[in-house]
């Protein structure tokens, strides 16, 4: 009898049941949940990498256009991003160039030196540096005397600037558009593919901090920024422009924001910064 009971208990334990209750051995205790981690360069099986967000987002585009339409005065902008994708607001509206055309004068002068097989001597380099980094008007007058309207017209043509109106008689009175200035900045590397082009590029990257408002303030951290601004009083108020080339890794952005009728210089600077902050990528 005892042997029969012992045998029954053994069979019950082997079956995992003791007096109607399940019996779980320590080896069968449910394990704690373990989260599988994969190195950054490996994907979890069956998991797709997130697609990069399209540039620019629809919200950013709408917000930039809303800002441009709501600010005092007249505002126009164009930005050309990776793959040539373009976003704009009234891109063909003409504005007096003011000092933003000095970037064109720089290219025109470097092209003249190449054409005449002349080096960039110390005196000319200093003149160009003052014209670009400090926006010196006397230096611009001297350069304009040498290249004239034909030099500016040539630069506008080879860079594909739309809406350019030259032959005005002074560099600050030529007419430019946001679409045209963005095209100029988009072609900047090709335009500066000249014997002294590296020097010209460095000048545009070395604009004095006092004039690095607007677009540079909104540019992604670590980006290379080459730019030129322009400003002067106008019949409508204060004219304030800025155009820049932003290089971030393998991606490039060319942006121009032109404004007129601003109640103050600072107001125009803020308009440009607000629009650029919407249109440029985060760092």
C-alpha positions in Angstrom: 0.0 0.0 0.0 2.8 2.4 1.0 4.6 1.5 -2.2 1.5 2.3 -4.3 1.1 5.8 -2.6 4.8 6.6 -3.2 4.5 5.6 -6.8 1.4 7.8 -7.3 3.2 10.8 -5.7 6.1 10.3 -8.0 3.9 10.2 -11.0 2.1 13.3 -9.9 5.3 15.3 -9.5 6.6 14.1 -12.8 3.4 15.3 -14.4 3.8 18.7 -12.7 0.6 18.3 -10.6 0.4 18.0 -6.8 -3.1 17.7 -5.2 -4.7 19.7 -8.1 -2.0 22.5 -8.2 0.6 23.0 -10.9 4.1 22.5 -9.8 6.9 24.5 -11.5 10.5 23.6 -11.1 13.0 26.4 -10.5 14.3 25.9 -14.1 10.9 26.5 -15.5 10.3 29.8 -13.6 9.4 32.5 -16.1 12.5 34.6 -16.9 12.5 38.3 -16.4 11.9 40.3 -19.6 15.2 41.1 -21.3 15.5 44.1 -23.6 17.6 43.3 -26.6 20.0 46.1 -27.4 21.8 46.5 -30.7 24.9 48.6 -31.5 24.2 51.9 -33.2 25.4 50.5 -36.5 23.1 47.5 -36.4 19.3 47.4 -36.8 17.1 45.2 -34.8 15.8 42.3 -36.9 12.8 43.4 -38.9 13.0 47.1 -37.8 13.3 49.8 -40.5 15.3 52.9 -40.0 13.3 56.1 -39.8 13.2 58.1 -43.0 14.8 61.5 -42.6 12.3 64.3 -42.4 11.8 66.1 -45.7 13.2 69.5 -46.1 11.7 71.9 -45.5 8.6 70.7 -43.7 5.2 72.0 -44.8 4.8 73.8 -41.5 8.1 75.5 -41.8 7.3 76.7 -45.3 3.9 78.0 -44.3 5.3 79.7 -41.2 8.1 81.4 -43.3 5.6 82.7 -45.8 3.2 83.8 -43.0 6.0 85.8 -41.4 7.0 87.4 -44.7 3.4 88.5 -45.3 2.8 89.8 -41.8 5.9 91.9 -41.3 5.8 95.6 -41.9 7.0 96.8 -45.3 7.8 94.5 -48.3 9.5 91.1 -47.9 10.7 88.6 -50.4 12.7 85.4 -49.9 14.1 82.4 -51.7 16.0 79.4 -50.4 17.6 76.7 -52.6 18.3 73.5 -50.7 19.7 70.0 -51.4 18.8 68.7 -54.9 17.9 72.2 -56.0 14.6 72.2 -54.1 13.4 75.8 -53.9 11.0 77.6 -51.5 10.1 81.2 -52.0 7.8 84.1 -51.4 7.5 86.8 -54.1 10.9 85.8 -55.5 10.9 88.1 -58.5 10.0 91.3 -56.7 12.8 93.9 -57.6 14.7 95.8 -54.9 17.6 98.2 -55.0 20.6 96.2 -54.2 22.4 98.5 -51.7 25.6 96.7 -50.5 24.4 93.2 -51.3 25.8 93.7 -54.8 29.3 93.9 -53.4 29.4 90.1 -53.5 28.9 90.4 -57.2 31.6 93.1 -57.4 34.0 90.7 -55.7 33.4 88.0 -58.4 33.6 90.6 -61.2 37.0 91.9 -60.0 38.4 88.4 -59.6 37.3 87.5 -63.1 38.9 90.7 -64.4 42.2 89.7 -62.8 42.1 86.3 -64.4 41.1 87.8 -67.8 44.0 90.3 -67.7 46.4 87.6 -66.3 47.1 89.7 -63.2 47.8 88.5 -59.6 45.8 89.5 -56.6 48.3 91.9 -55.2 48.3 93.2 -51.6 46.6 96.5 -52.4 43.8 94.9 -54.3 43.3 92.2 -51.7 43.0 94.8 -49.0 40.5 96.8 -51.0 38.4 93.7 -51.6 38.6 92.7 -47.9 37.4 96.1 -46.8 34.6 96.0 -49.3 33.3 92.6 -48.2 34.2 92.2 -44.5 33.5 95.8 -43.5 31.1 96.7 -46.4 33.3 99.8 -47.1 31.6 102.0 -49.8 34.8 103.7 -50.9 36.4 100.4 -51.7 33.3 99.3 -53.6 33.4 102.6 -55.6 37.0 101.8 -56.6 36.2 98.3 -57.7 33.2 99.4 -59.6 35.4 101.9 -61.5 37.4 99.0 -62.8 34.6 96.4 -63.6 31.7 98.8 -64.3 28.2 97.7 -65.3 29.6 95.2 -67.8 31.3 93.3 -65.0 28.1 93.1 -62.9 26.0 92.2 -65.9 28.4 89.3 -66.8 28.2 88.0 -63.2 24.4 88.1 -63.2 24.3 86.2 -66.5 26.8 83.4 -65.7 25.2 82.8 -62.3 21.7 82.6 -63.7 20.3 85.6 -61.7 16.7 86.3 -62.6 15.3 89.8 -62.5 18.7 91.5 -62.4 18.6 95.1 -63.7 22.0 96.7 -64.3 23.3 99.6 -66.3 22.1 102.0 -63.6 25.4 103.9 -63.2 26.1 102.9 -59.6 26.6 99.5 -57.9 24.1 100.2 -55.1 21.3 101.1 -57.5 21.2 98.0 -59.6 18.0 96.0 -59.1 18.1 92.5 -57.7 15.5 89.8 -56.6 15.6 87.2 -53.9 15.4 84.5 -56.5 18.4 86.0 -58.3 20.5 86.5 -55.2 19.8 82.9 -54.0 20.8 81.7 -57.5 24.1 83.7 -57.2 24.8 82.1 -53.8 23.9 78.7 -55.0 26.5 79.0 -57.7 29.2 80.6 -55.5 31.7 77.7 -55.6 31.6 77.7 -59.4 31.8 81.5 -59.6 34.9 81.4 -57.3 36.6 78.7 -59.3 39.3 81.2 -60.1 43.0 81.7 -59.3 42.2 83.9 -56.3 38.8 82.4 -55.6 39.8 80.9 -52.3 40.7 84.4 -51.0 37.3 85.7 -52.1 35.5 82.8 -50.4 37.4 83.5 -47.2 36.4 87.2 -47.3 32.7 86.2 -47.5 33.2 83.9 -44.6 34.9 86.6 -42.5 32.3 89.4 -42.5 32.7 91.4 -39.3 30.6 90.1 -36.4 28.7 93.4 -36.3 27.1 92.5 -39.6 26.5 88.8 -38.9 22.9 89.3 -37.9 19.9 87.6 -39.5 20.9 84.5 -41.4 24.1 83.6 -39.5 22.1 83.8 -36.2 19.7 81.2 -37.6 22.3 79.0 -39.3 22.8 75.4 -37.9 25.6 75.1 -35.4 28.8 74.1 -37.1 27.8 75.3 -40.5 30.1 77.3 -42.8 28.4 80.6 -43.6 29.4 83.0 -46.4 27.3 86.0 -46.7 26.8 89.6 -47.7 24.2 92.1 -46.5 22.9 95.4 -47.7 21.1 98.3 -46.0 20.3 101.9 -46.5 17.4 104.4 -46.0 14.7 104.3 -48.7 11.6 106.3 -49.7 9.6 103.6 -47.9 11.6 103.4 -44.7 14.7 101.2 -44.2 15.9 98.8 -46.7 17.6 95.7 -45.2 18.9 92.7 -47.3 21.0 89.6 -46.7 22.1 86.7 -48.9 24.1 83.7 -47.8 25.5 80.3 -48.7 25.2 77.7 -45.8 27.3 74.6 -46.1 26.5 71.8 -43.6 28.4 68.6 -44.2 27.4 67.4 -47.7 24.4 69.7 -47.9 24.2 73.3 -49.0 21.6 75.9 -48.8 21.5 79.3 -50.6 19.2 81.8 -49.1 18.3 85.5 -49.8 15.9 87.6 -47.9 15.2 91.1 -49.2 13.1 93.7 -47.3 12.1 97.4 -47.7 9.9 99.7 -45.8 11.2 98.6 -42.4 10.5 101.0 -39.5 14.1 100.5 -38.4 17.3 98.6 -39.3 16.8 96.3 -36.2 13.3 95.4 -37.4 14.6 94.4 -40.8 17.3 92.3 -39.2 14.8 90.5 -37.1 12.5 89.8 -40.1 15.5 88.1 -41.8 16.4 86.1 -38.8 12.8 84.9 -38.2 12.4 83.7 -41.8 15.9 82.1 -42.0 15.1 80.2 -38.7 12.1 78.6 -40.4 13.8 77.7 -43.6 17.2 76.5 -42.5 17.6 73.0 -41.0 18.4 72.4 -37.3 21.9 71.6 -36.4 
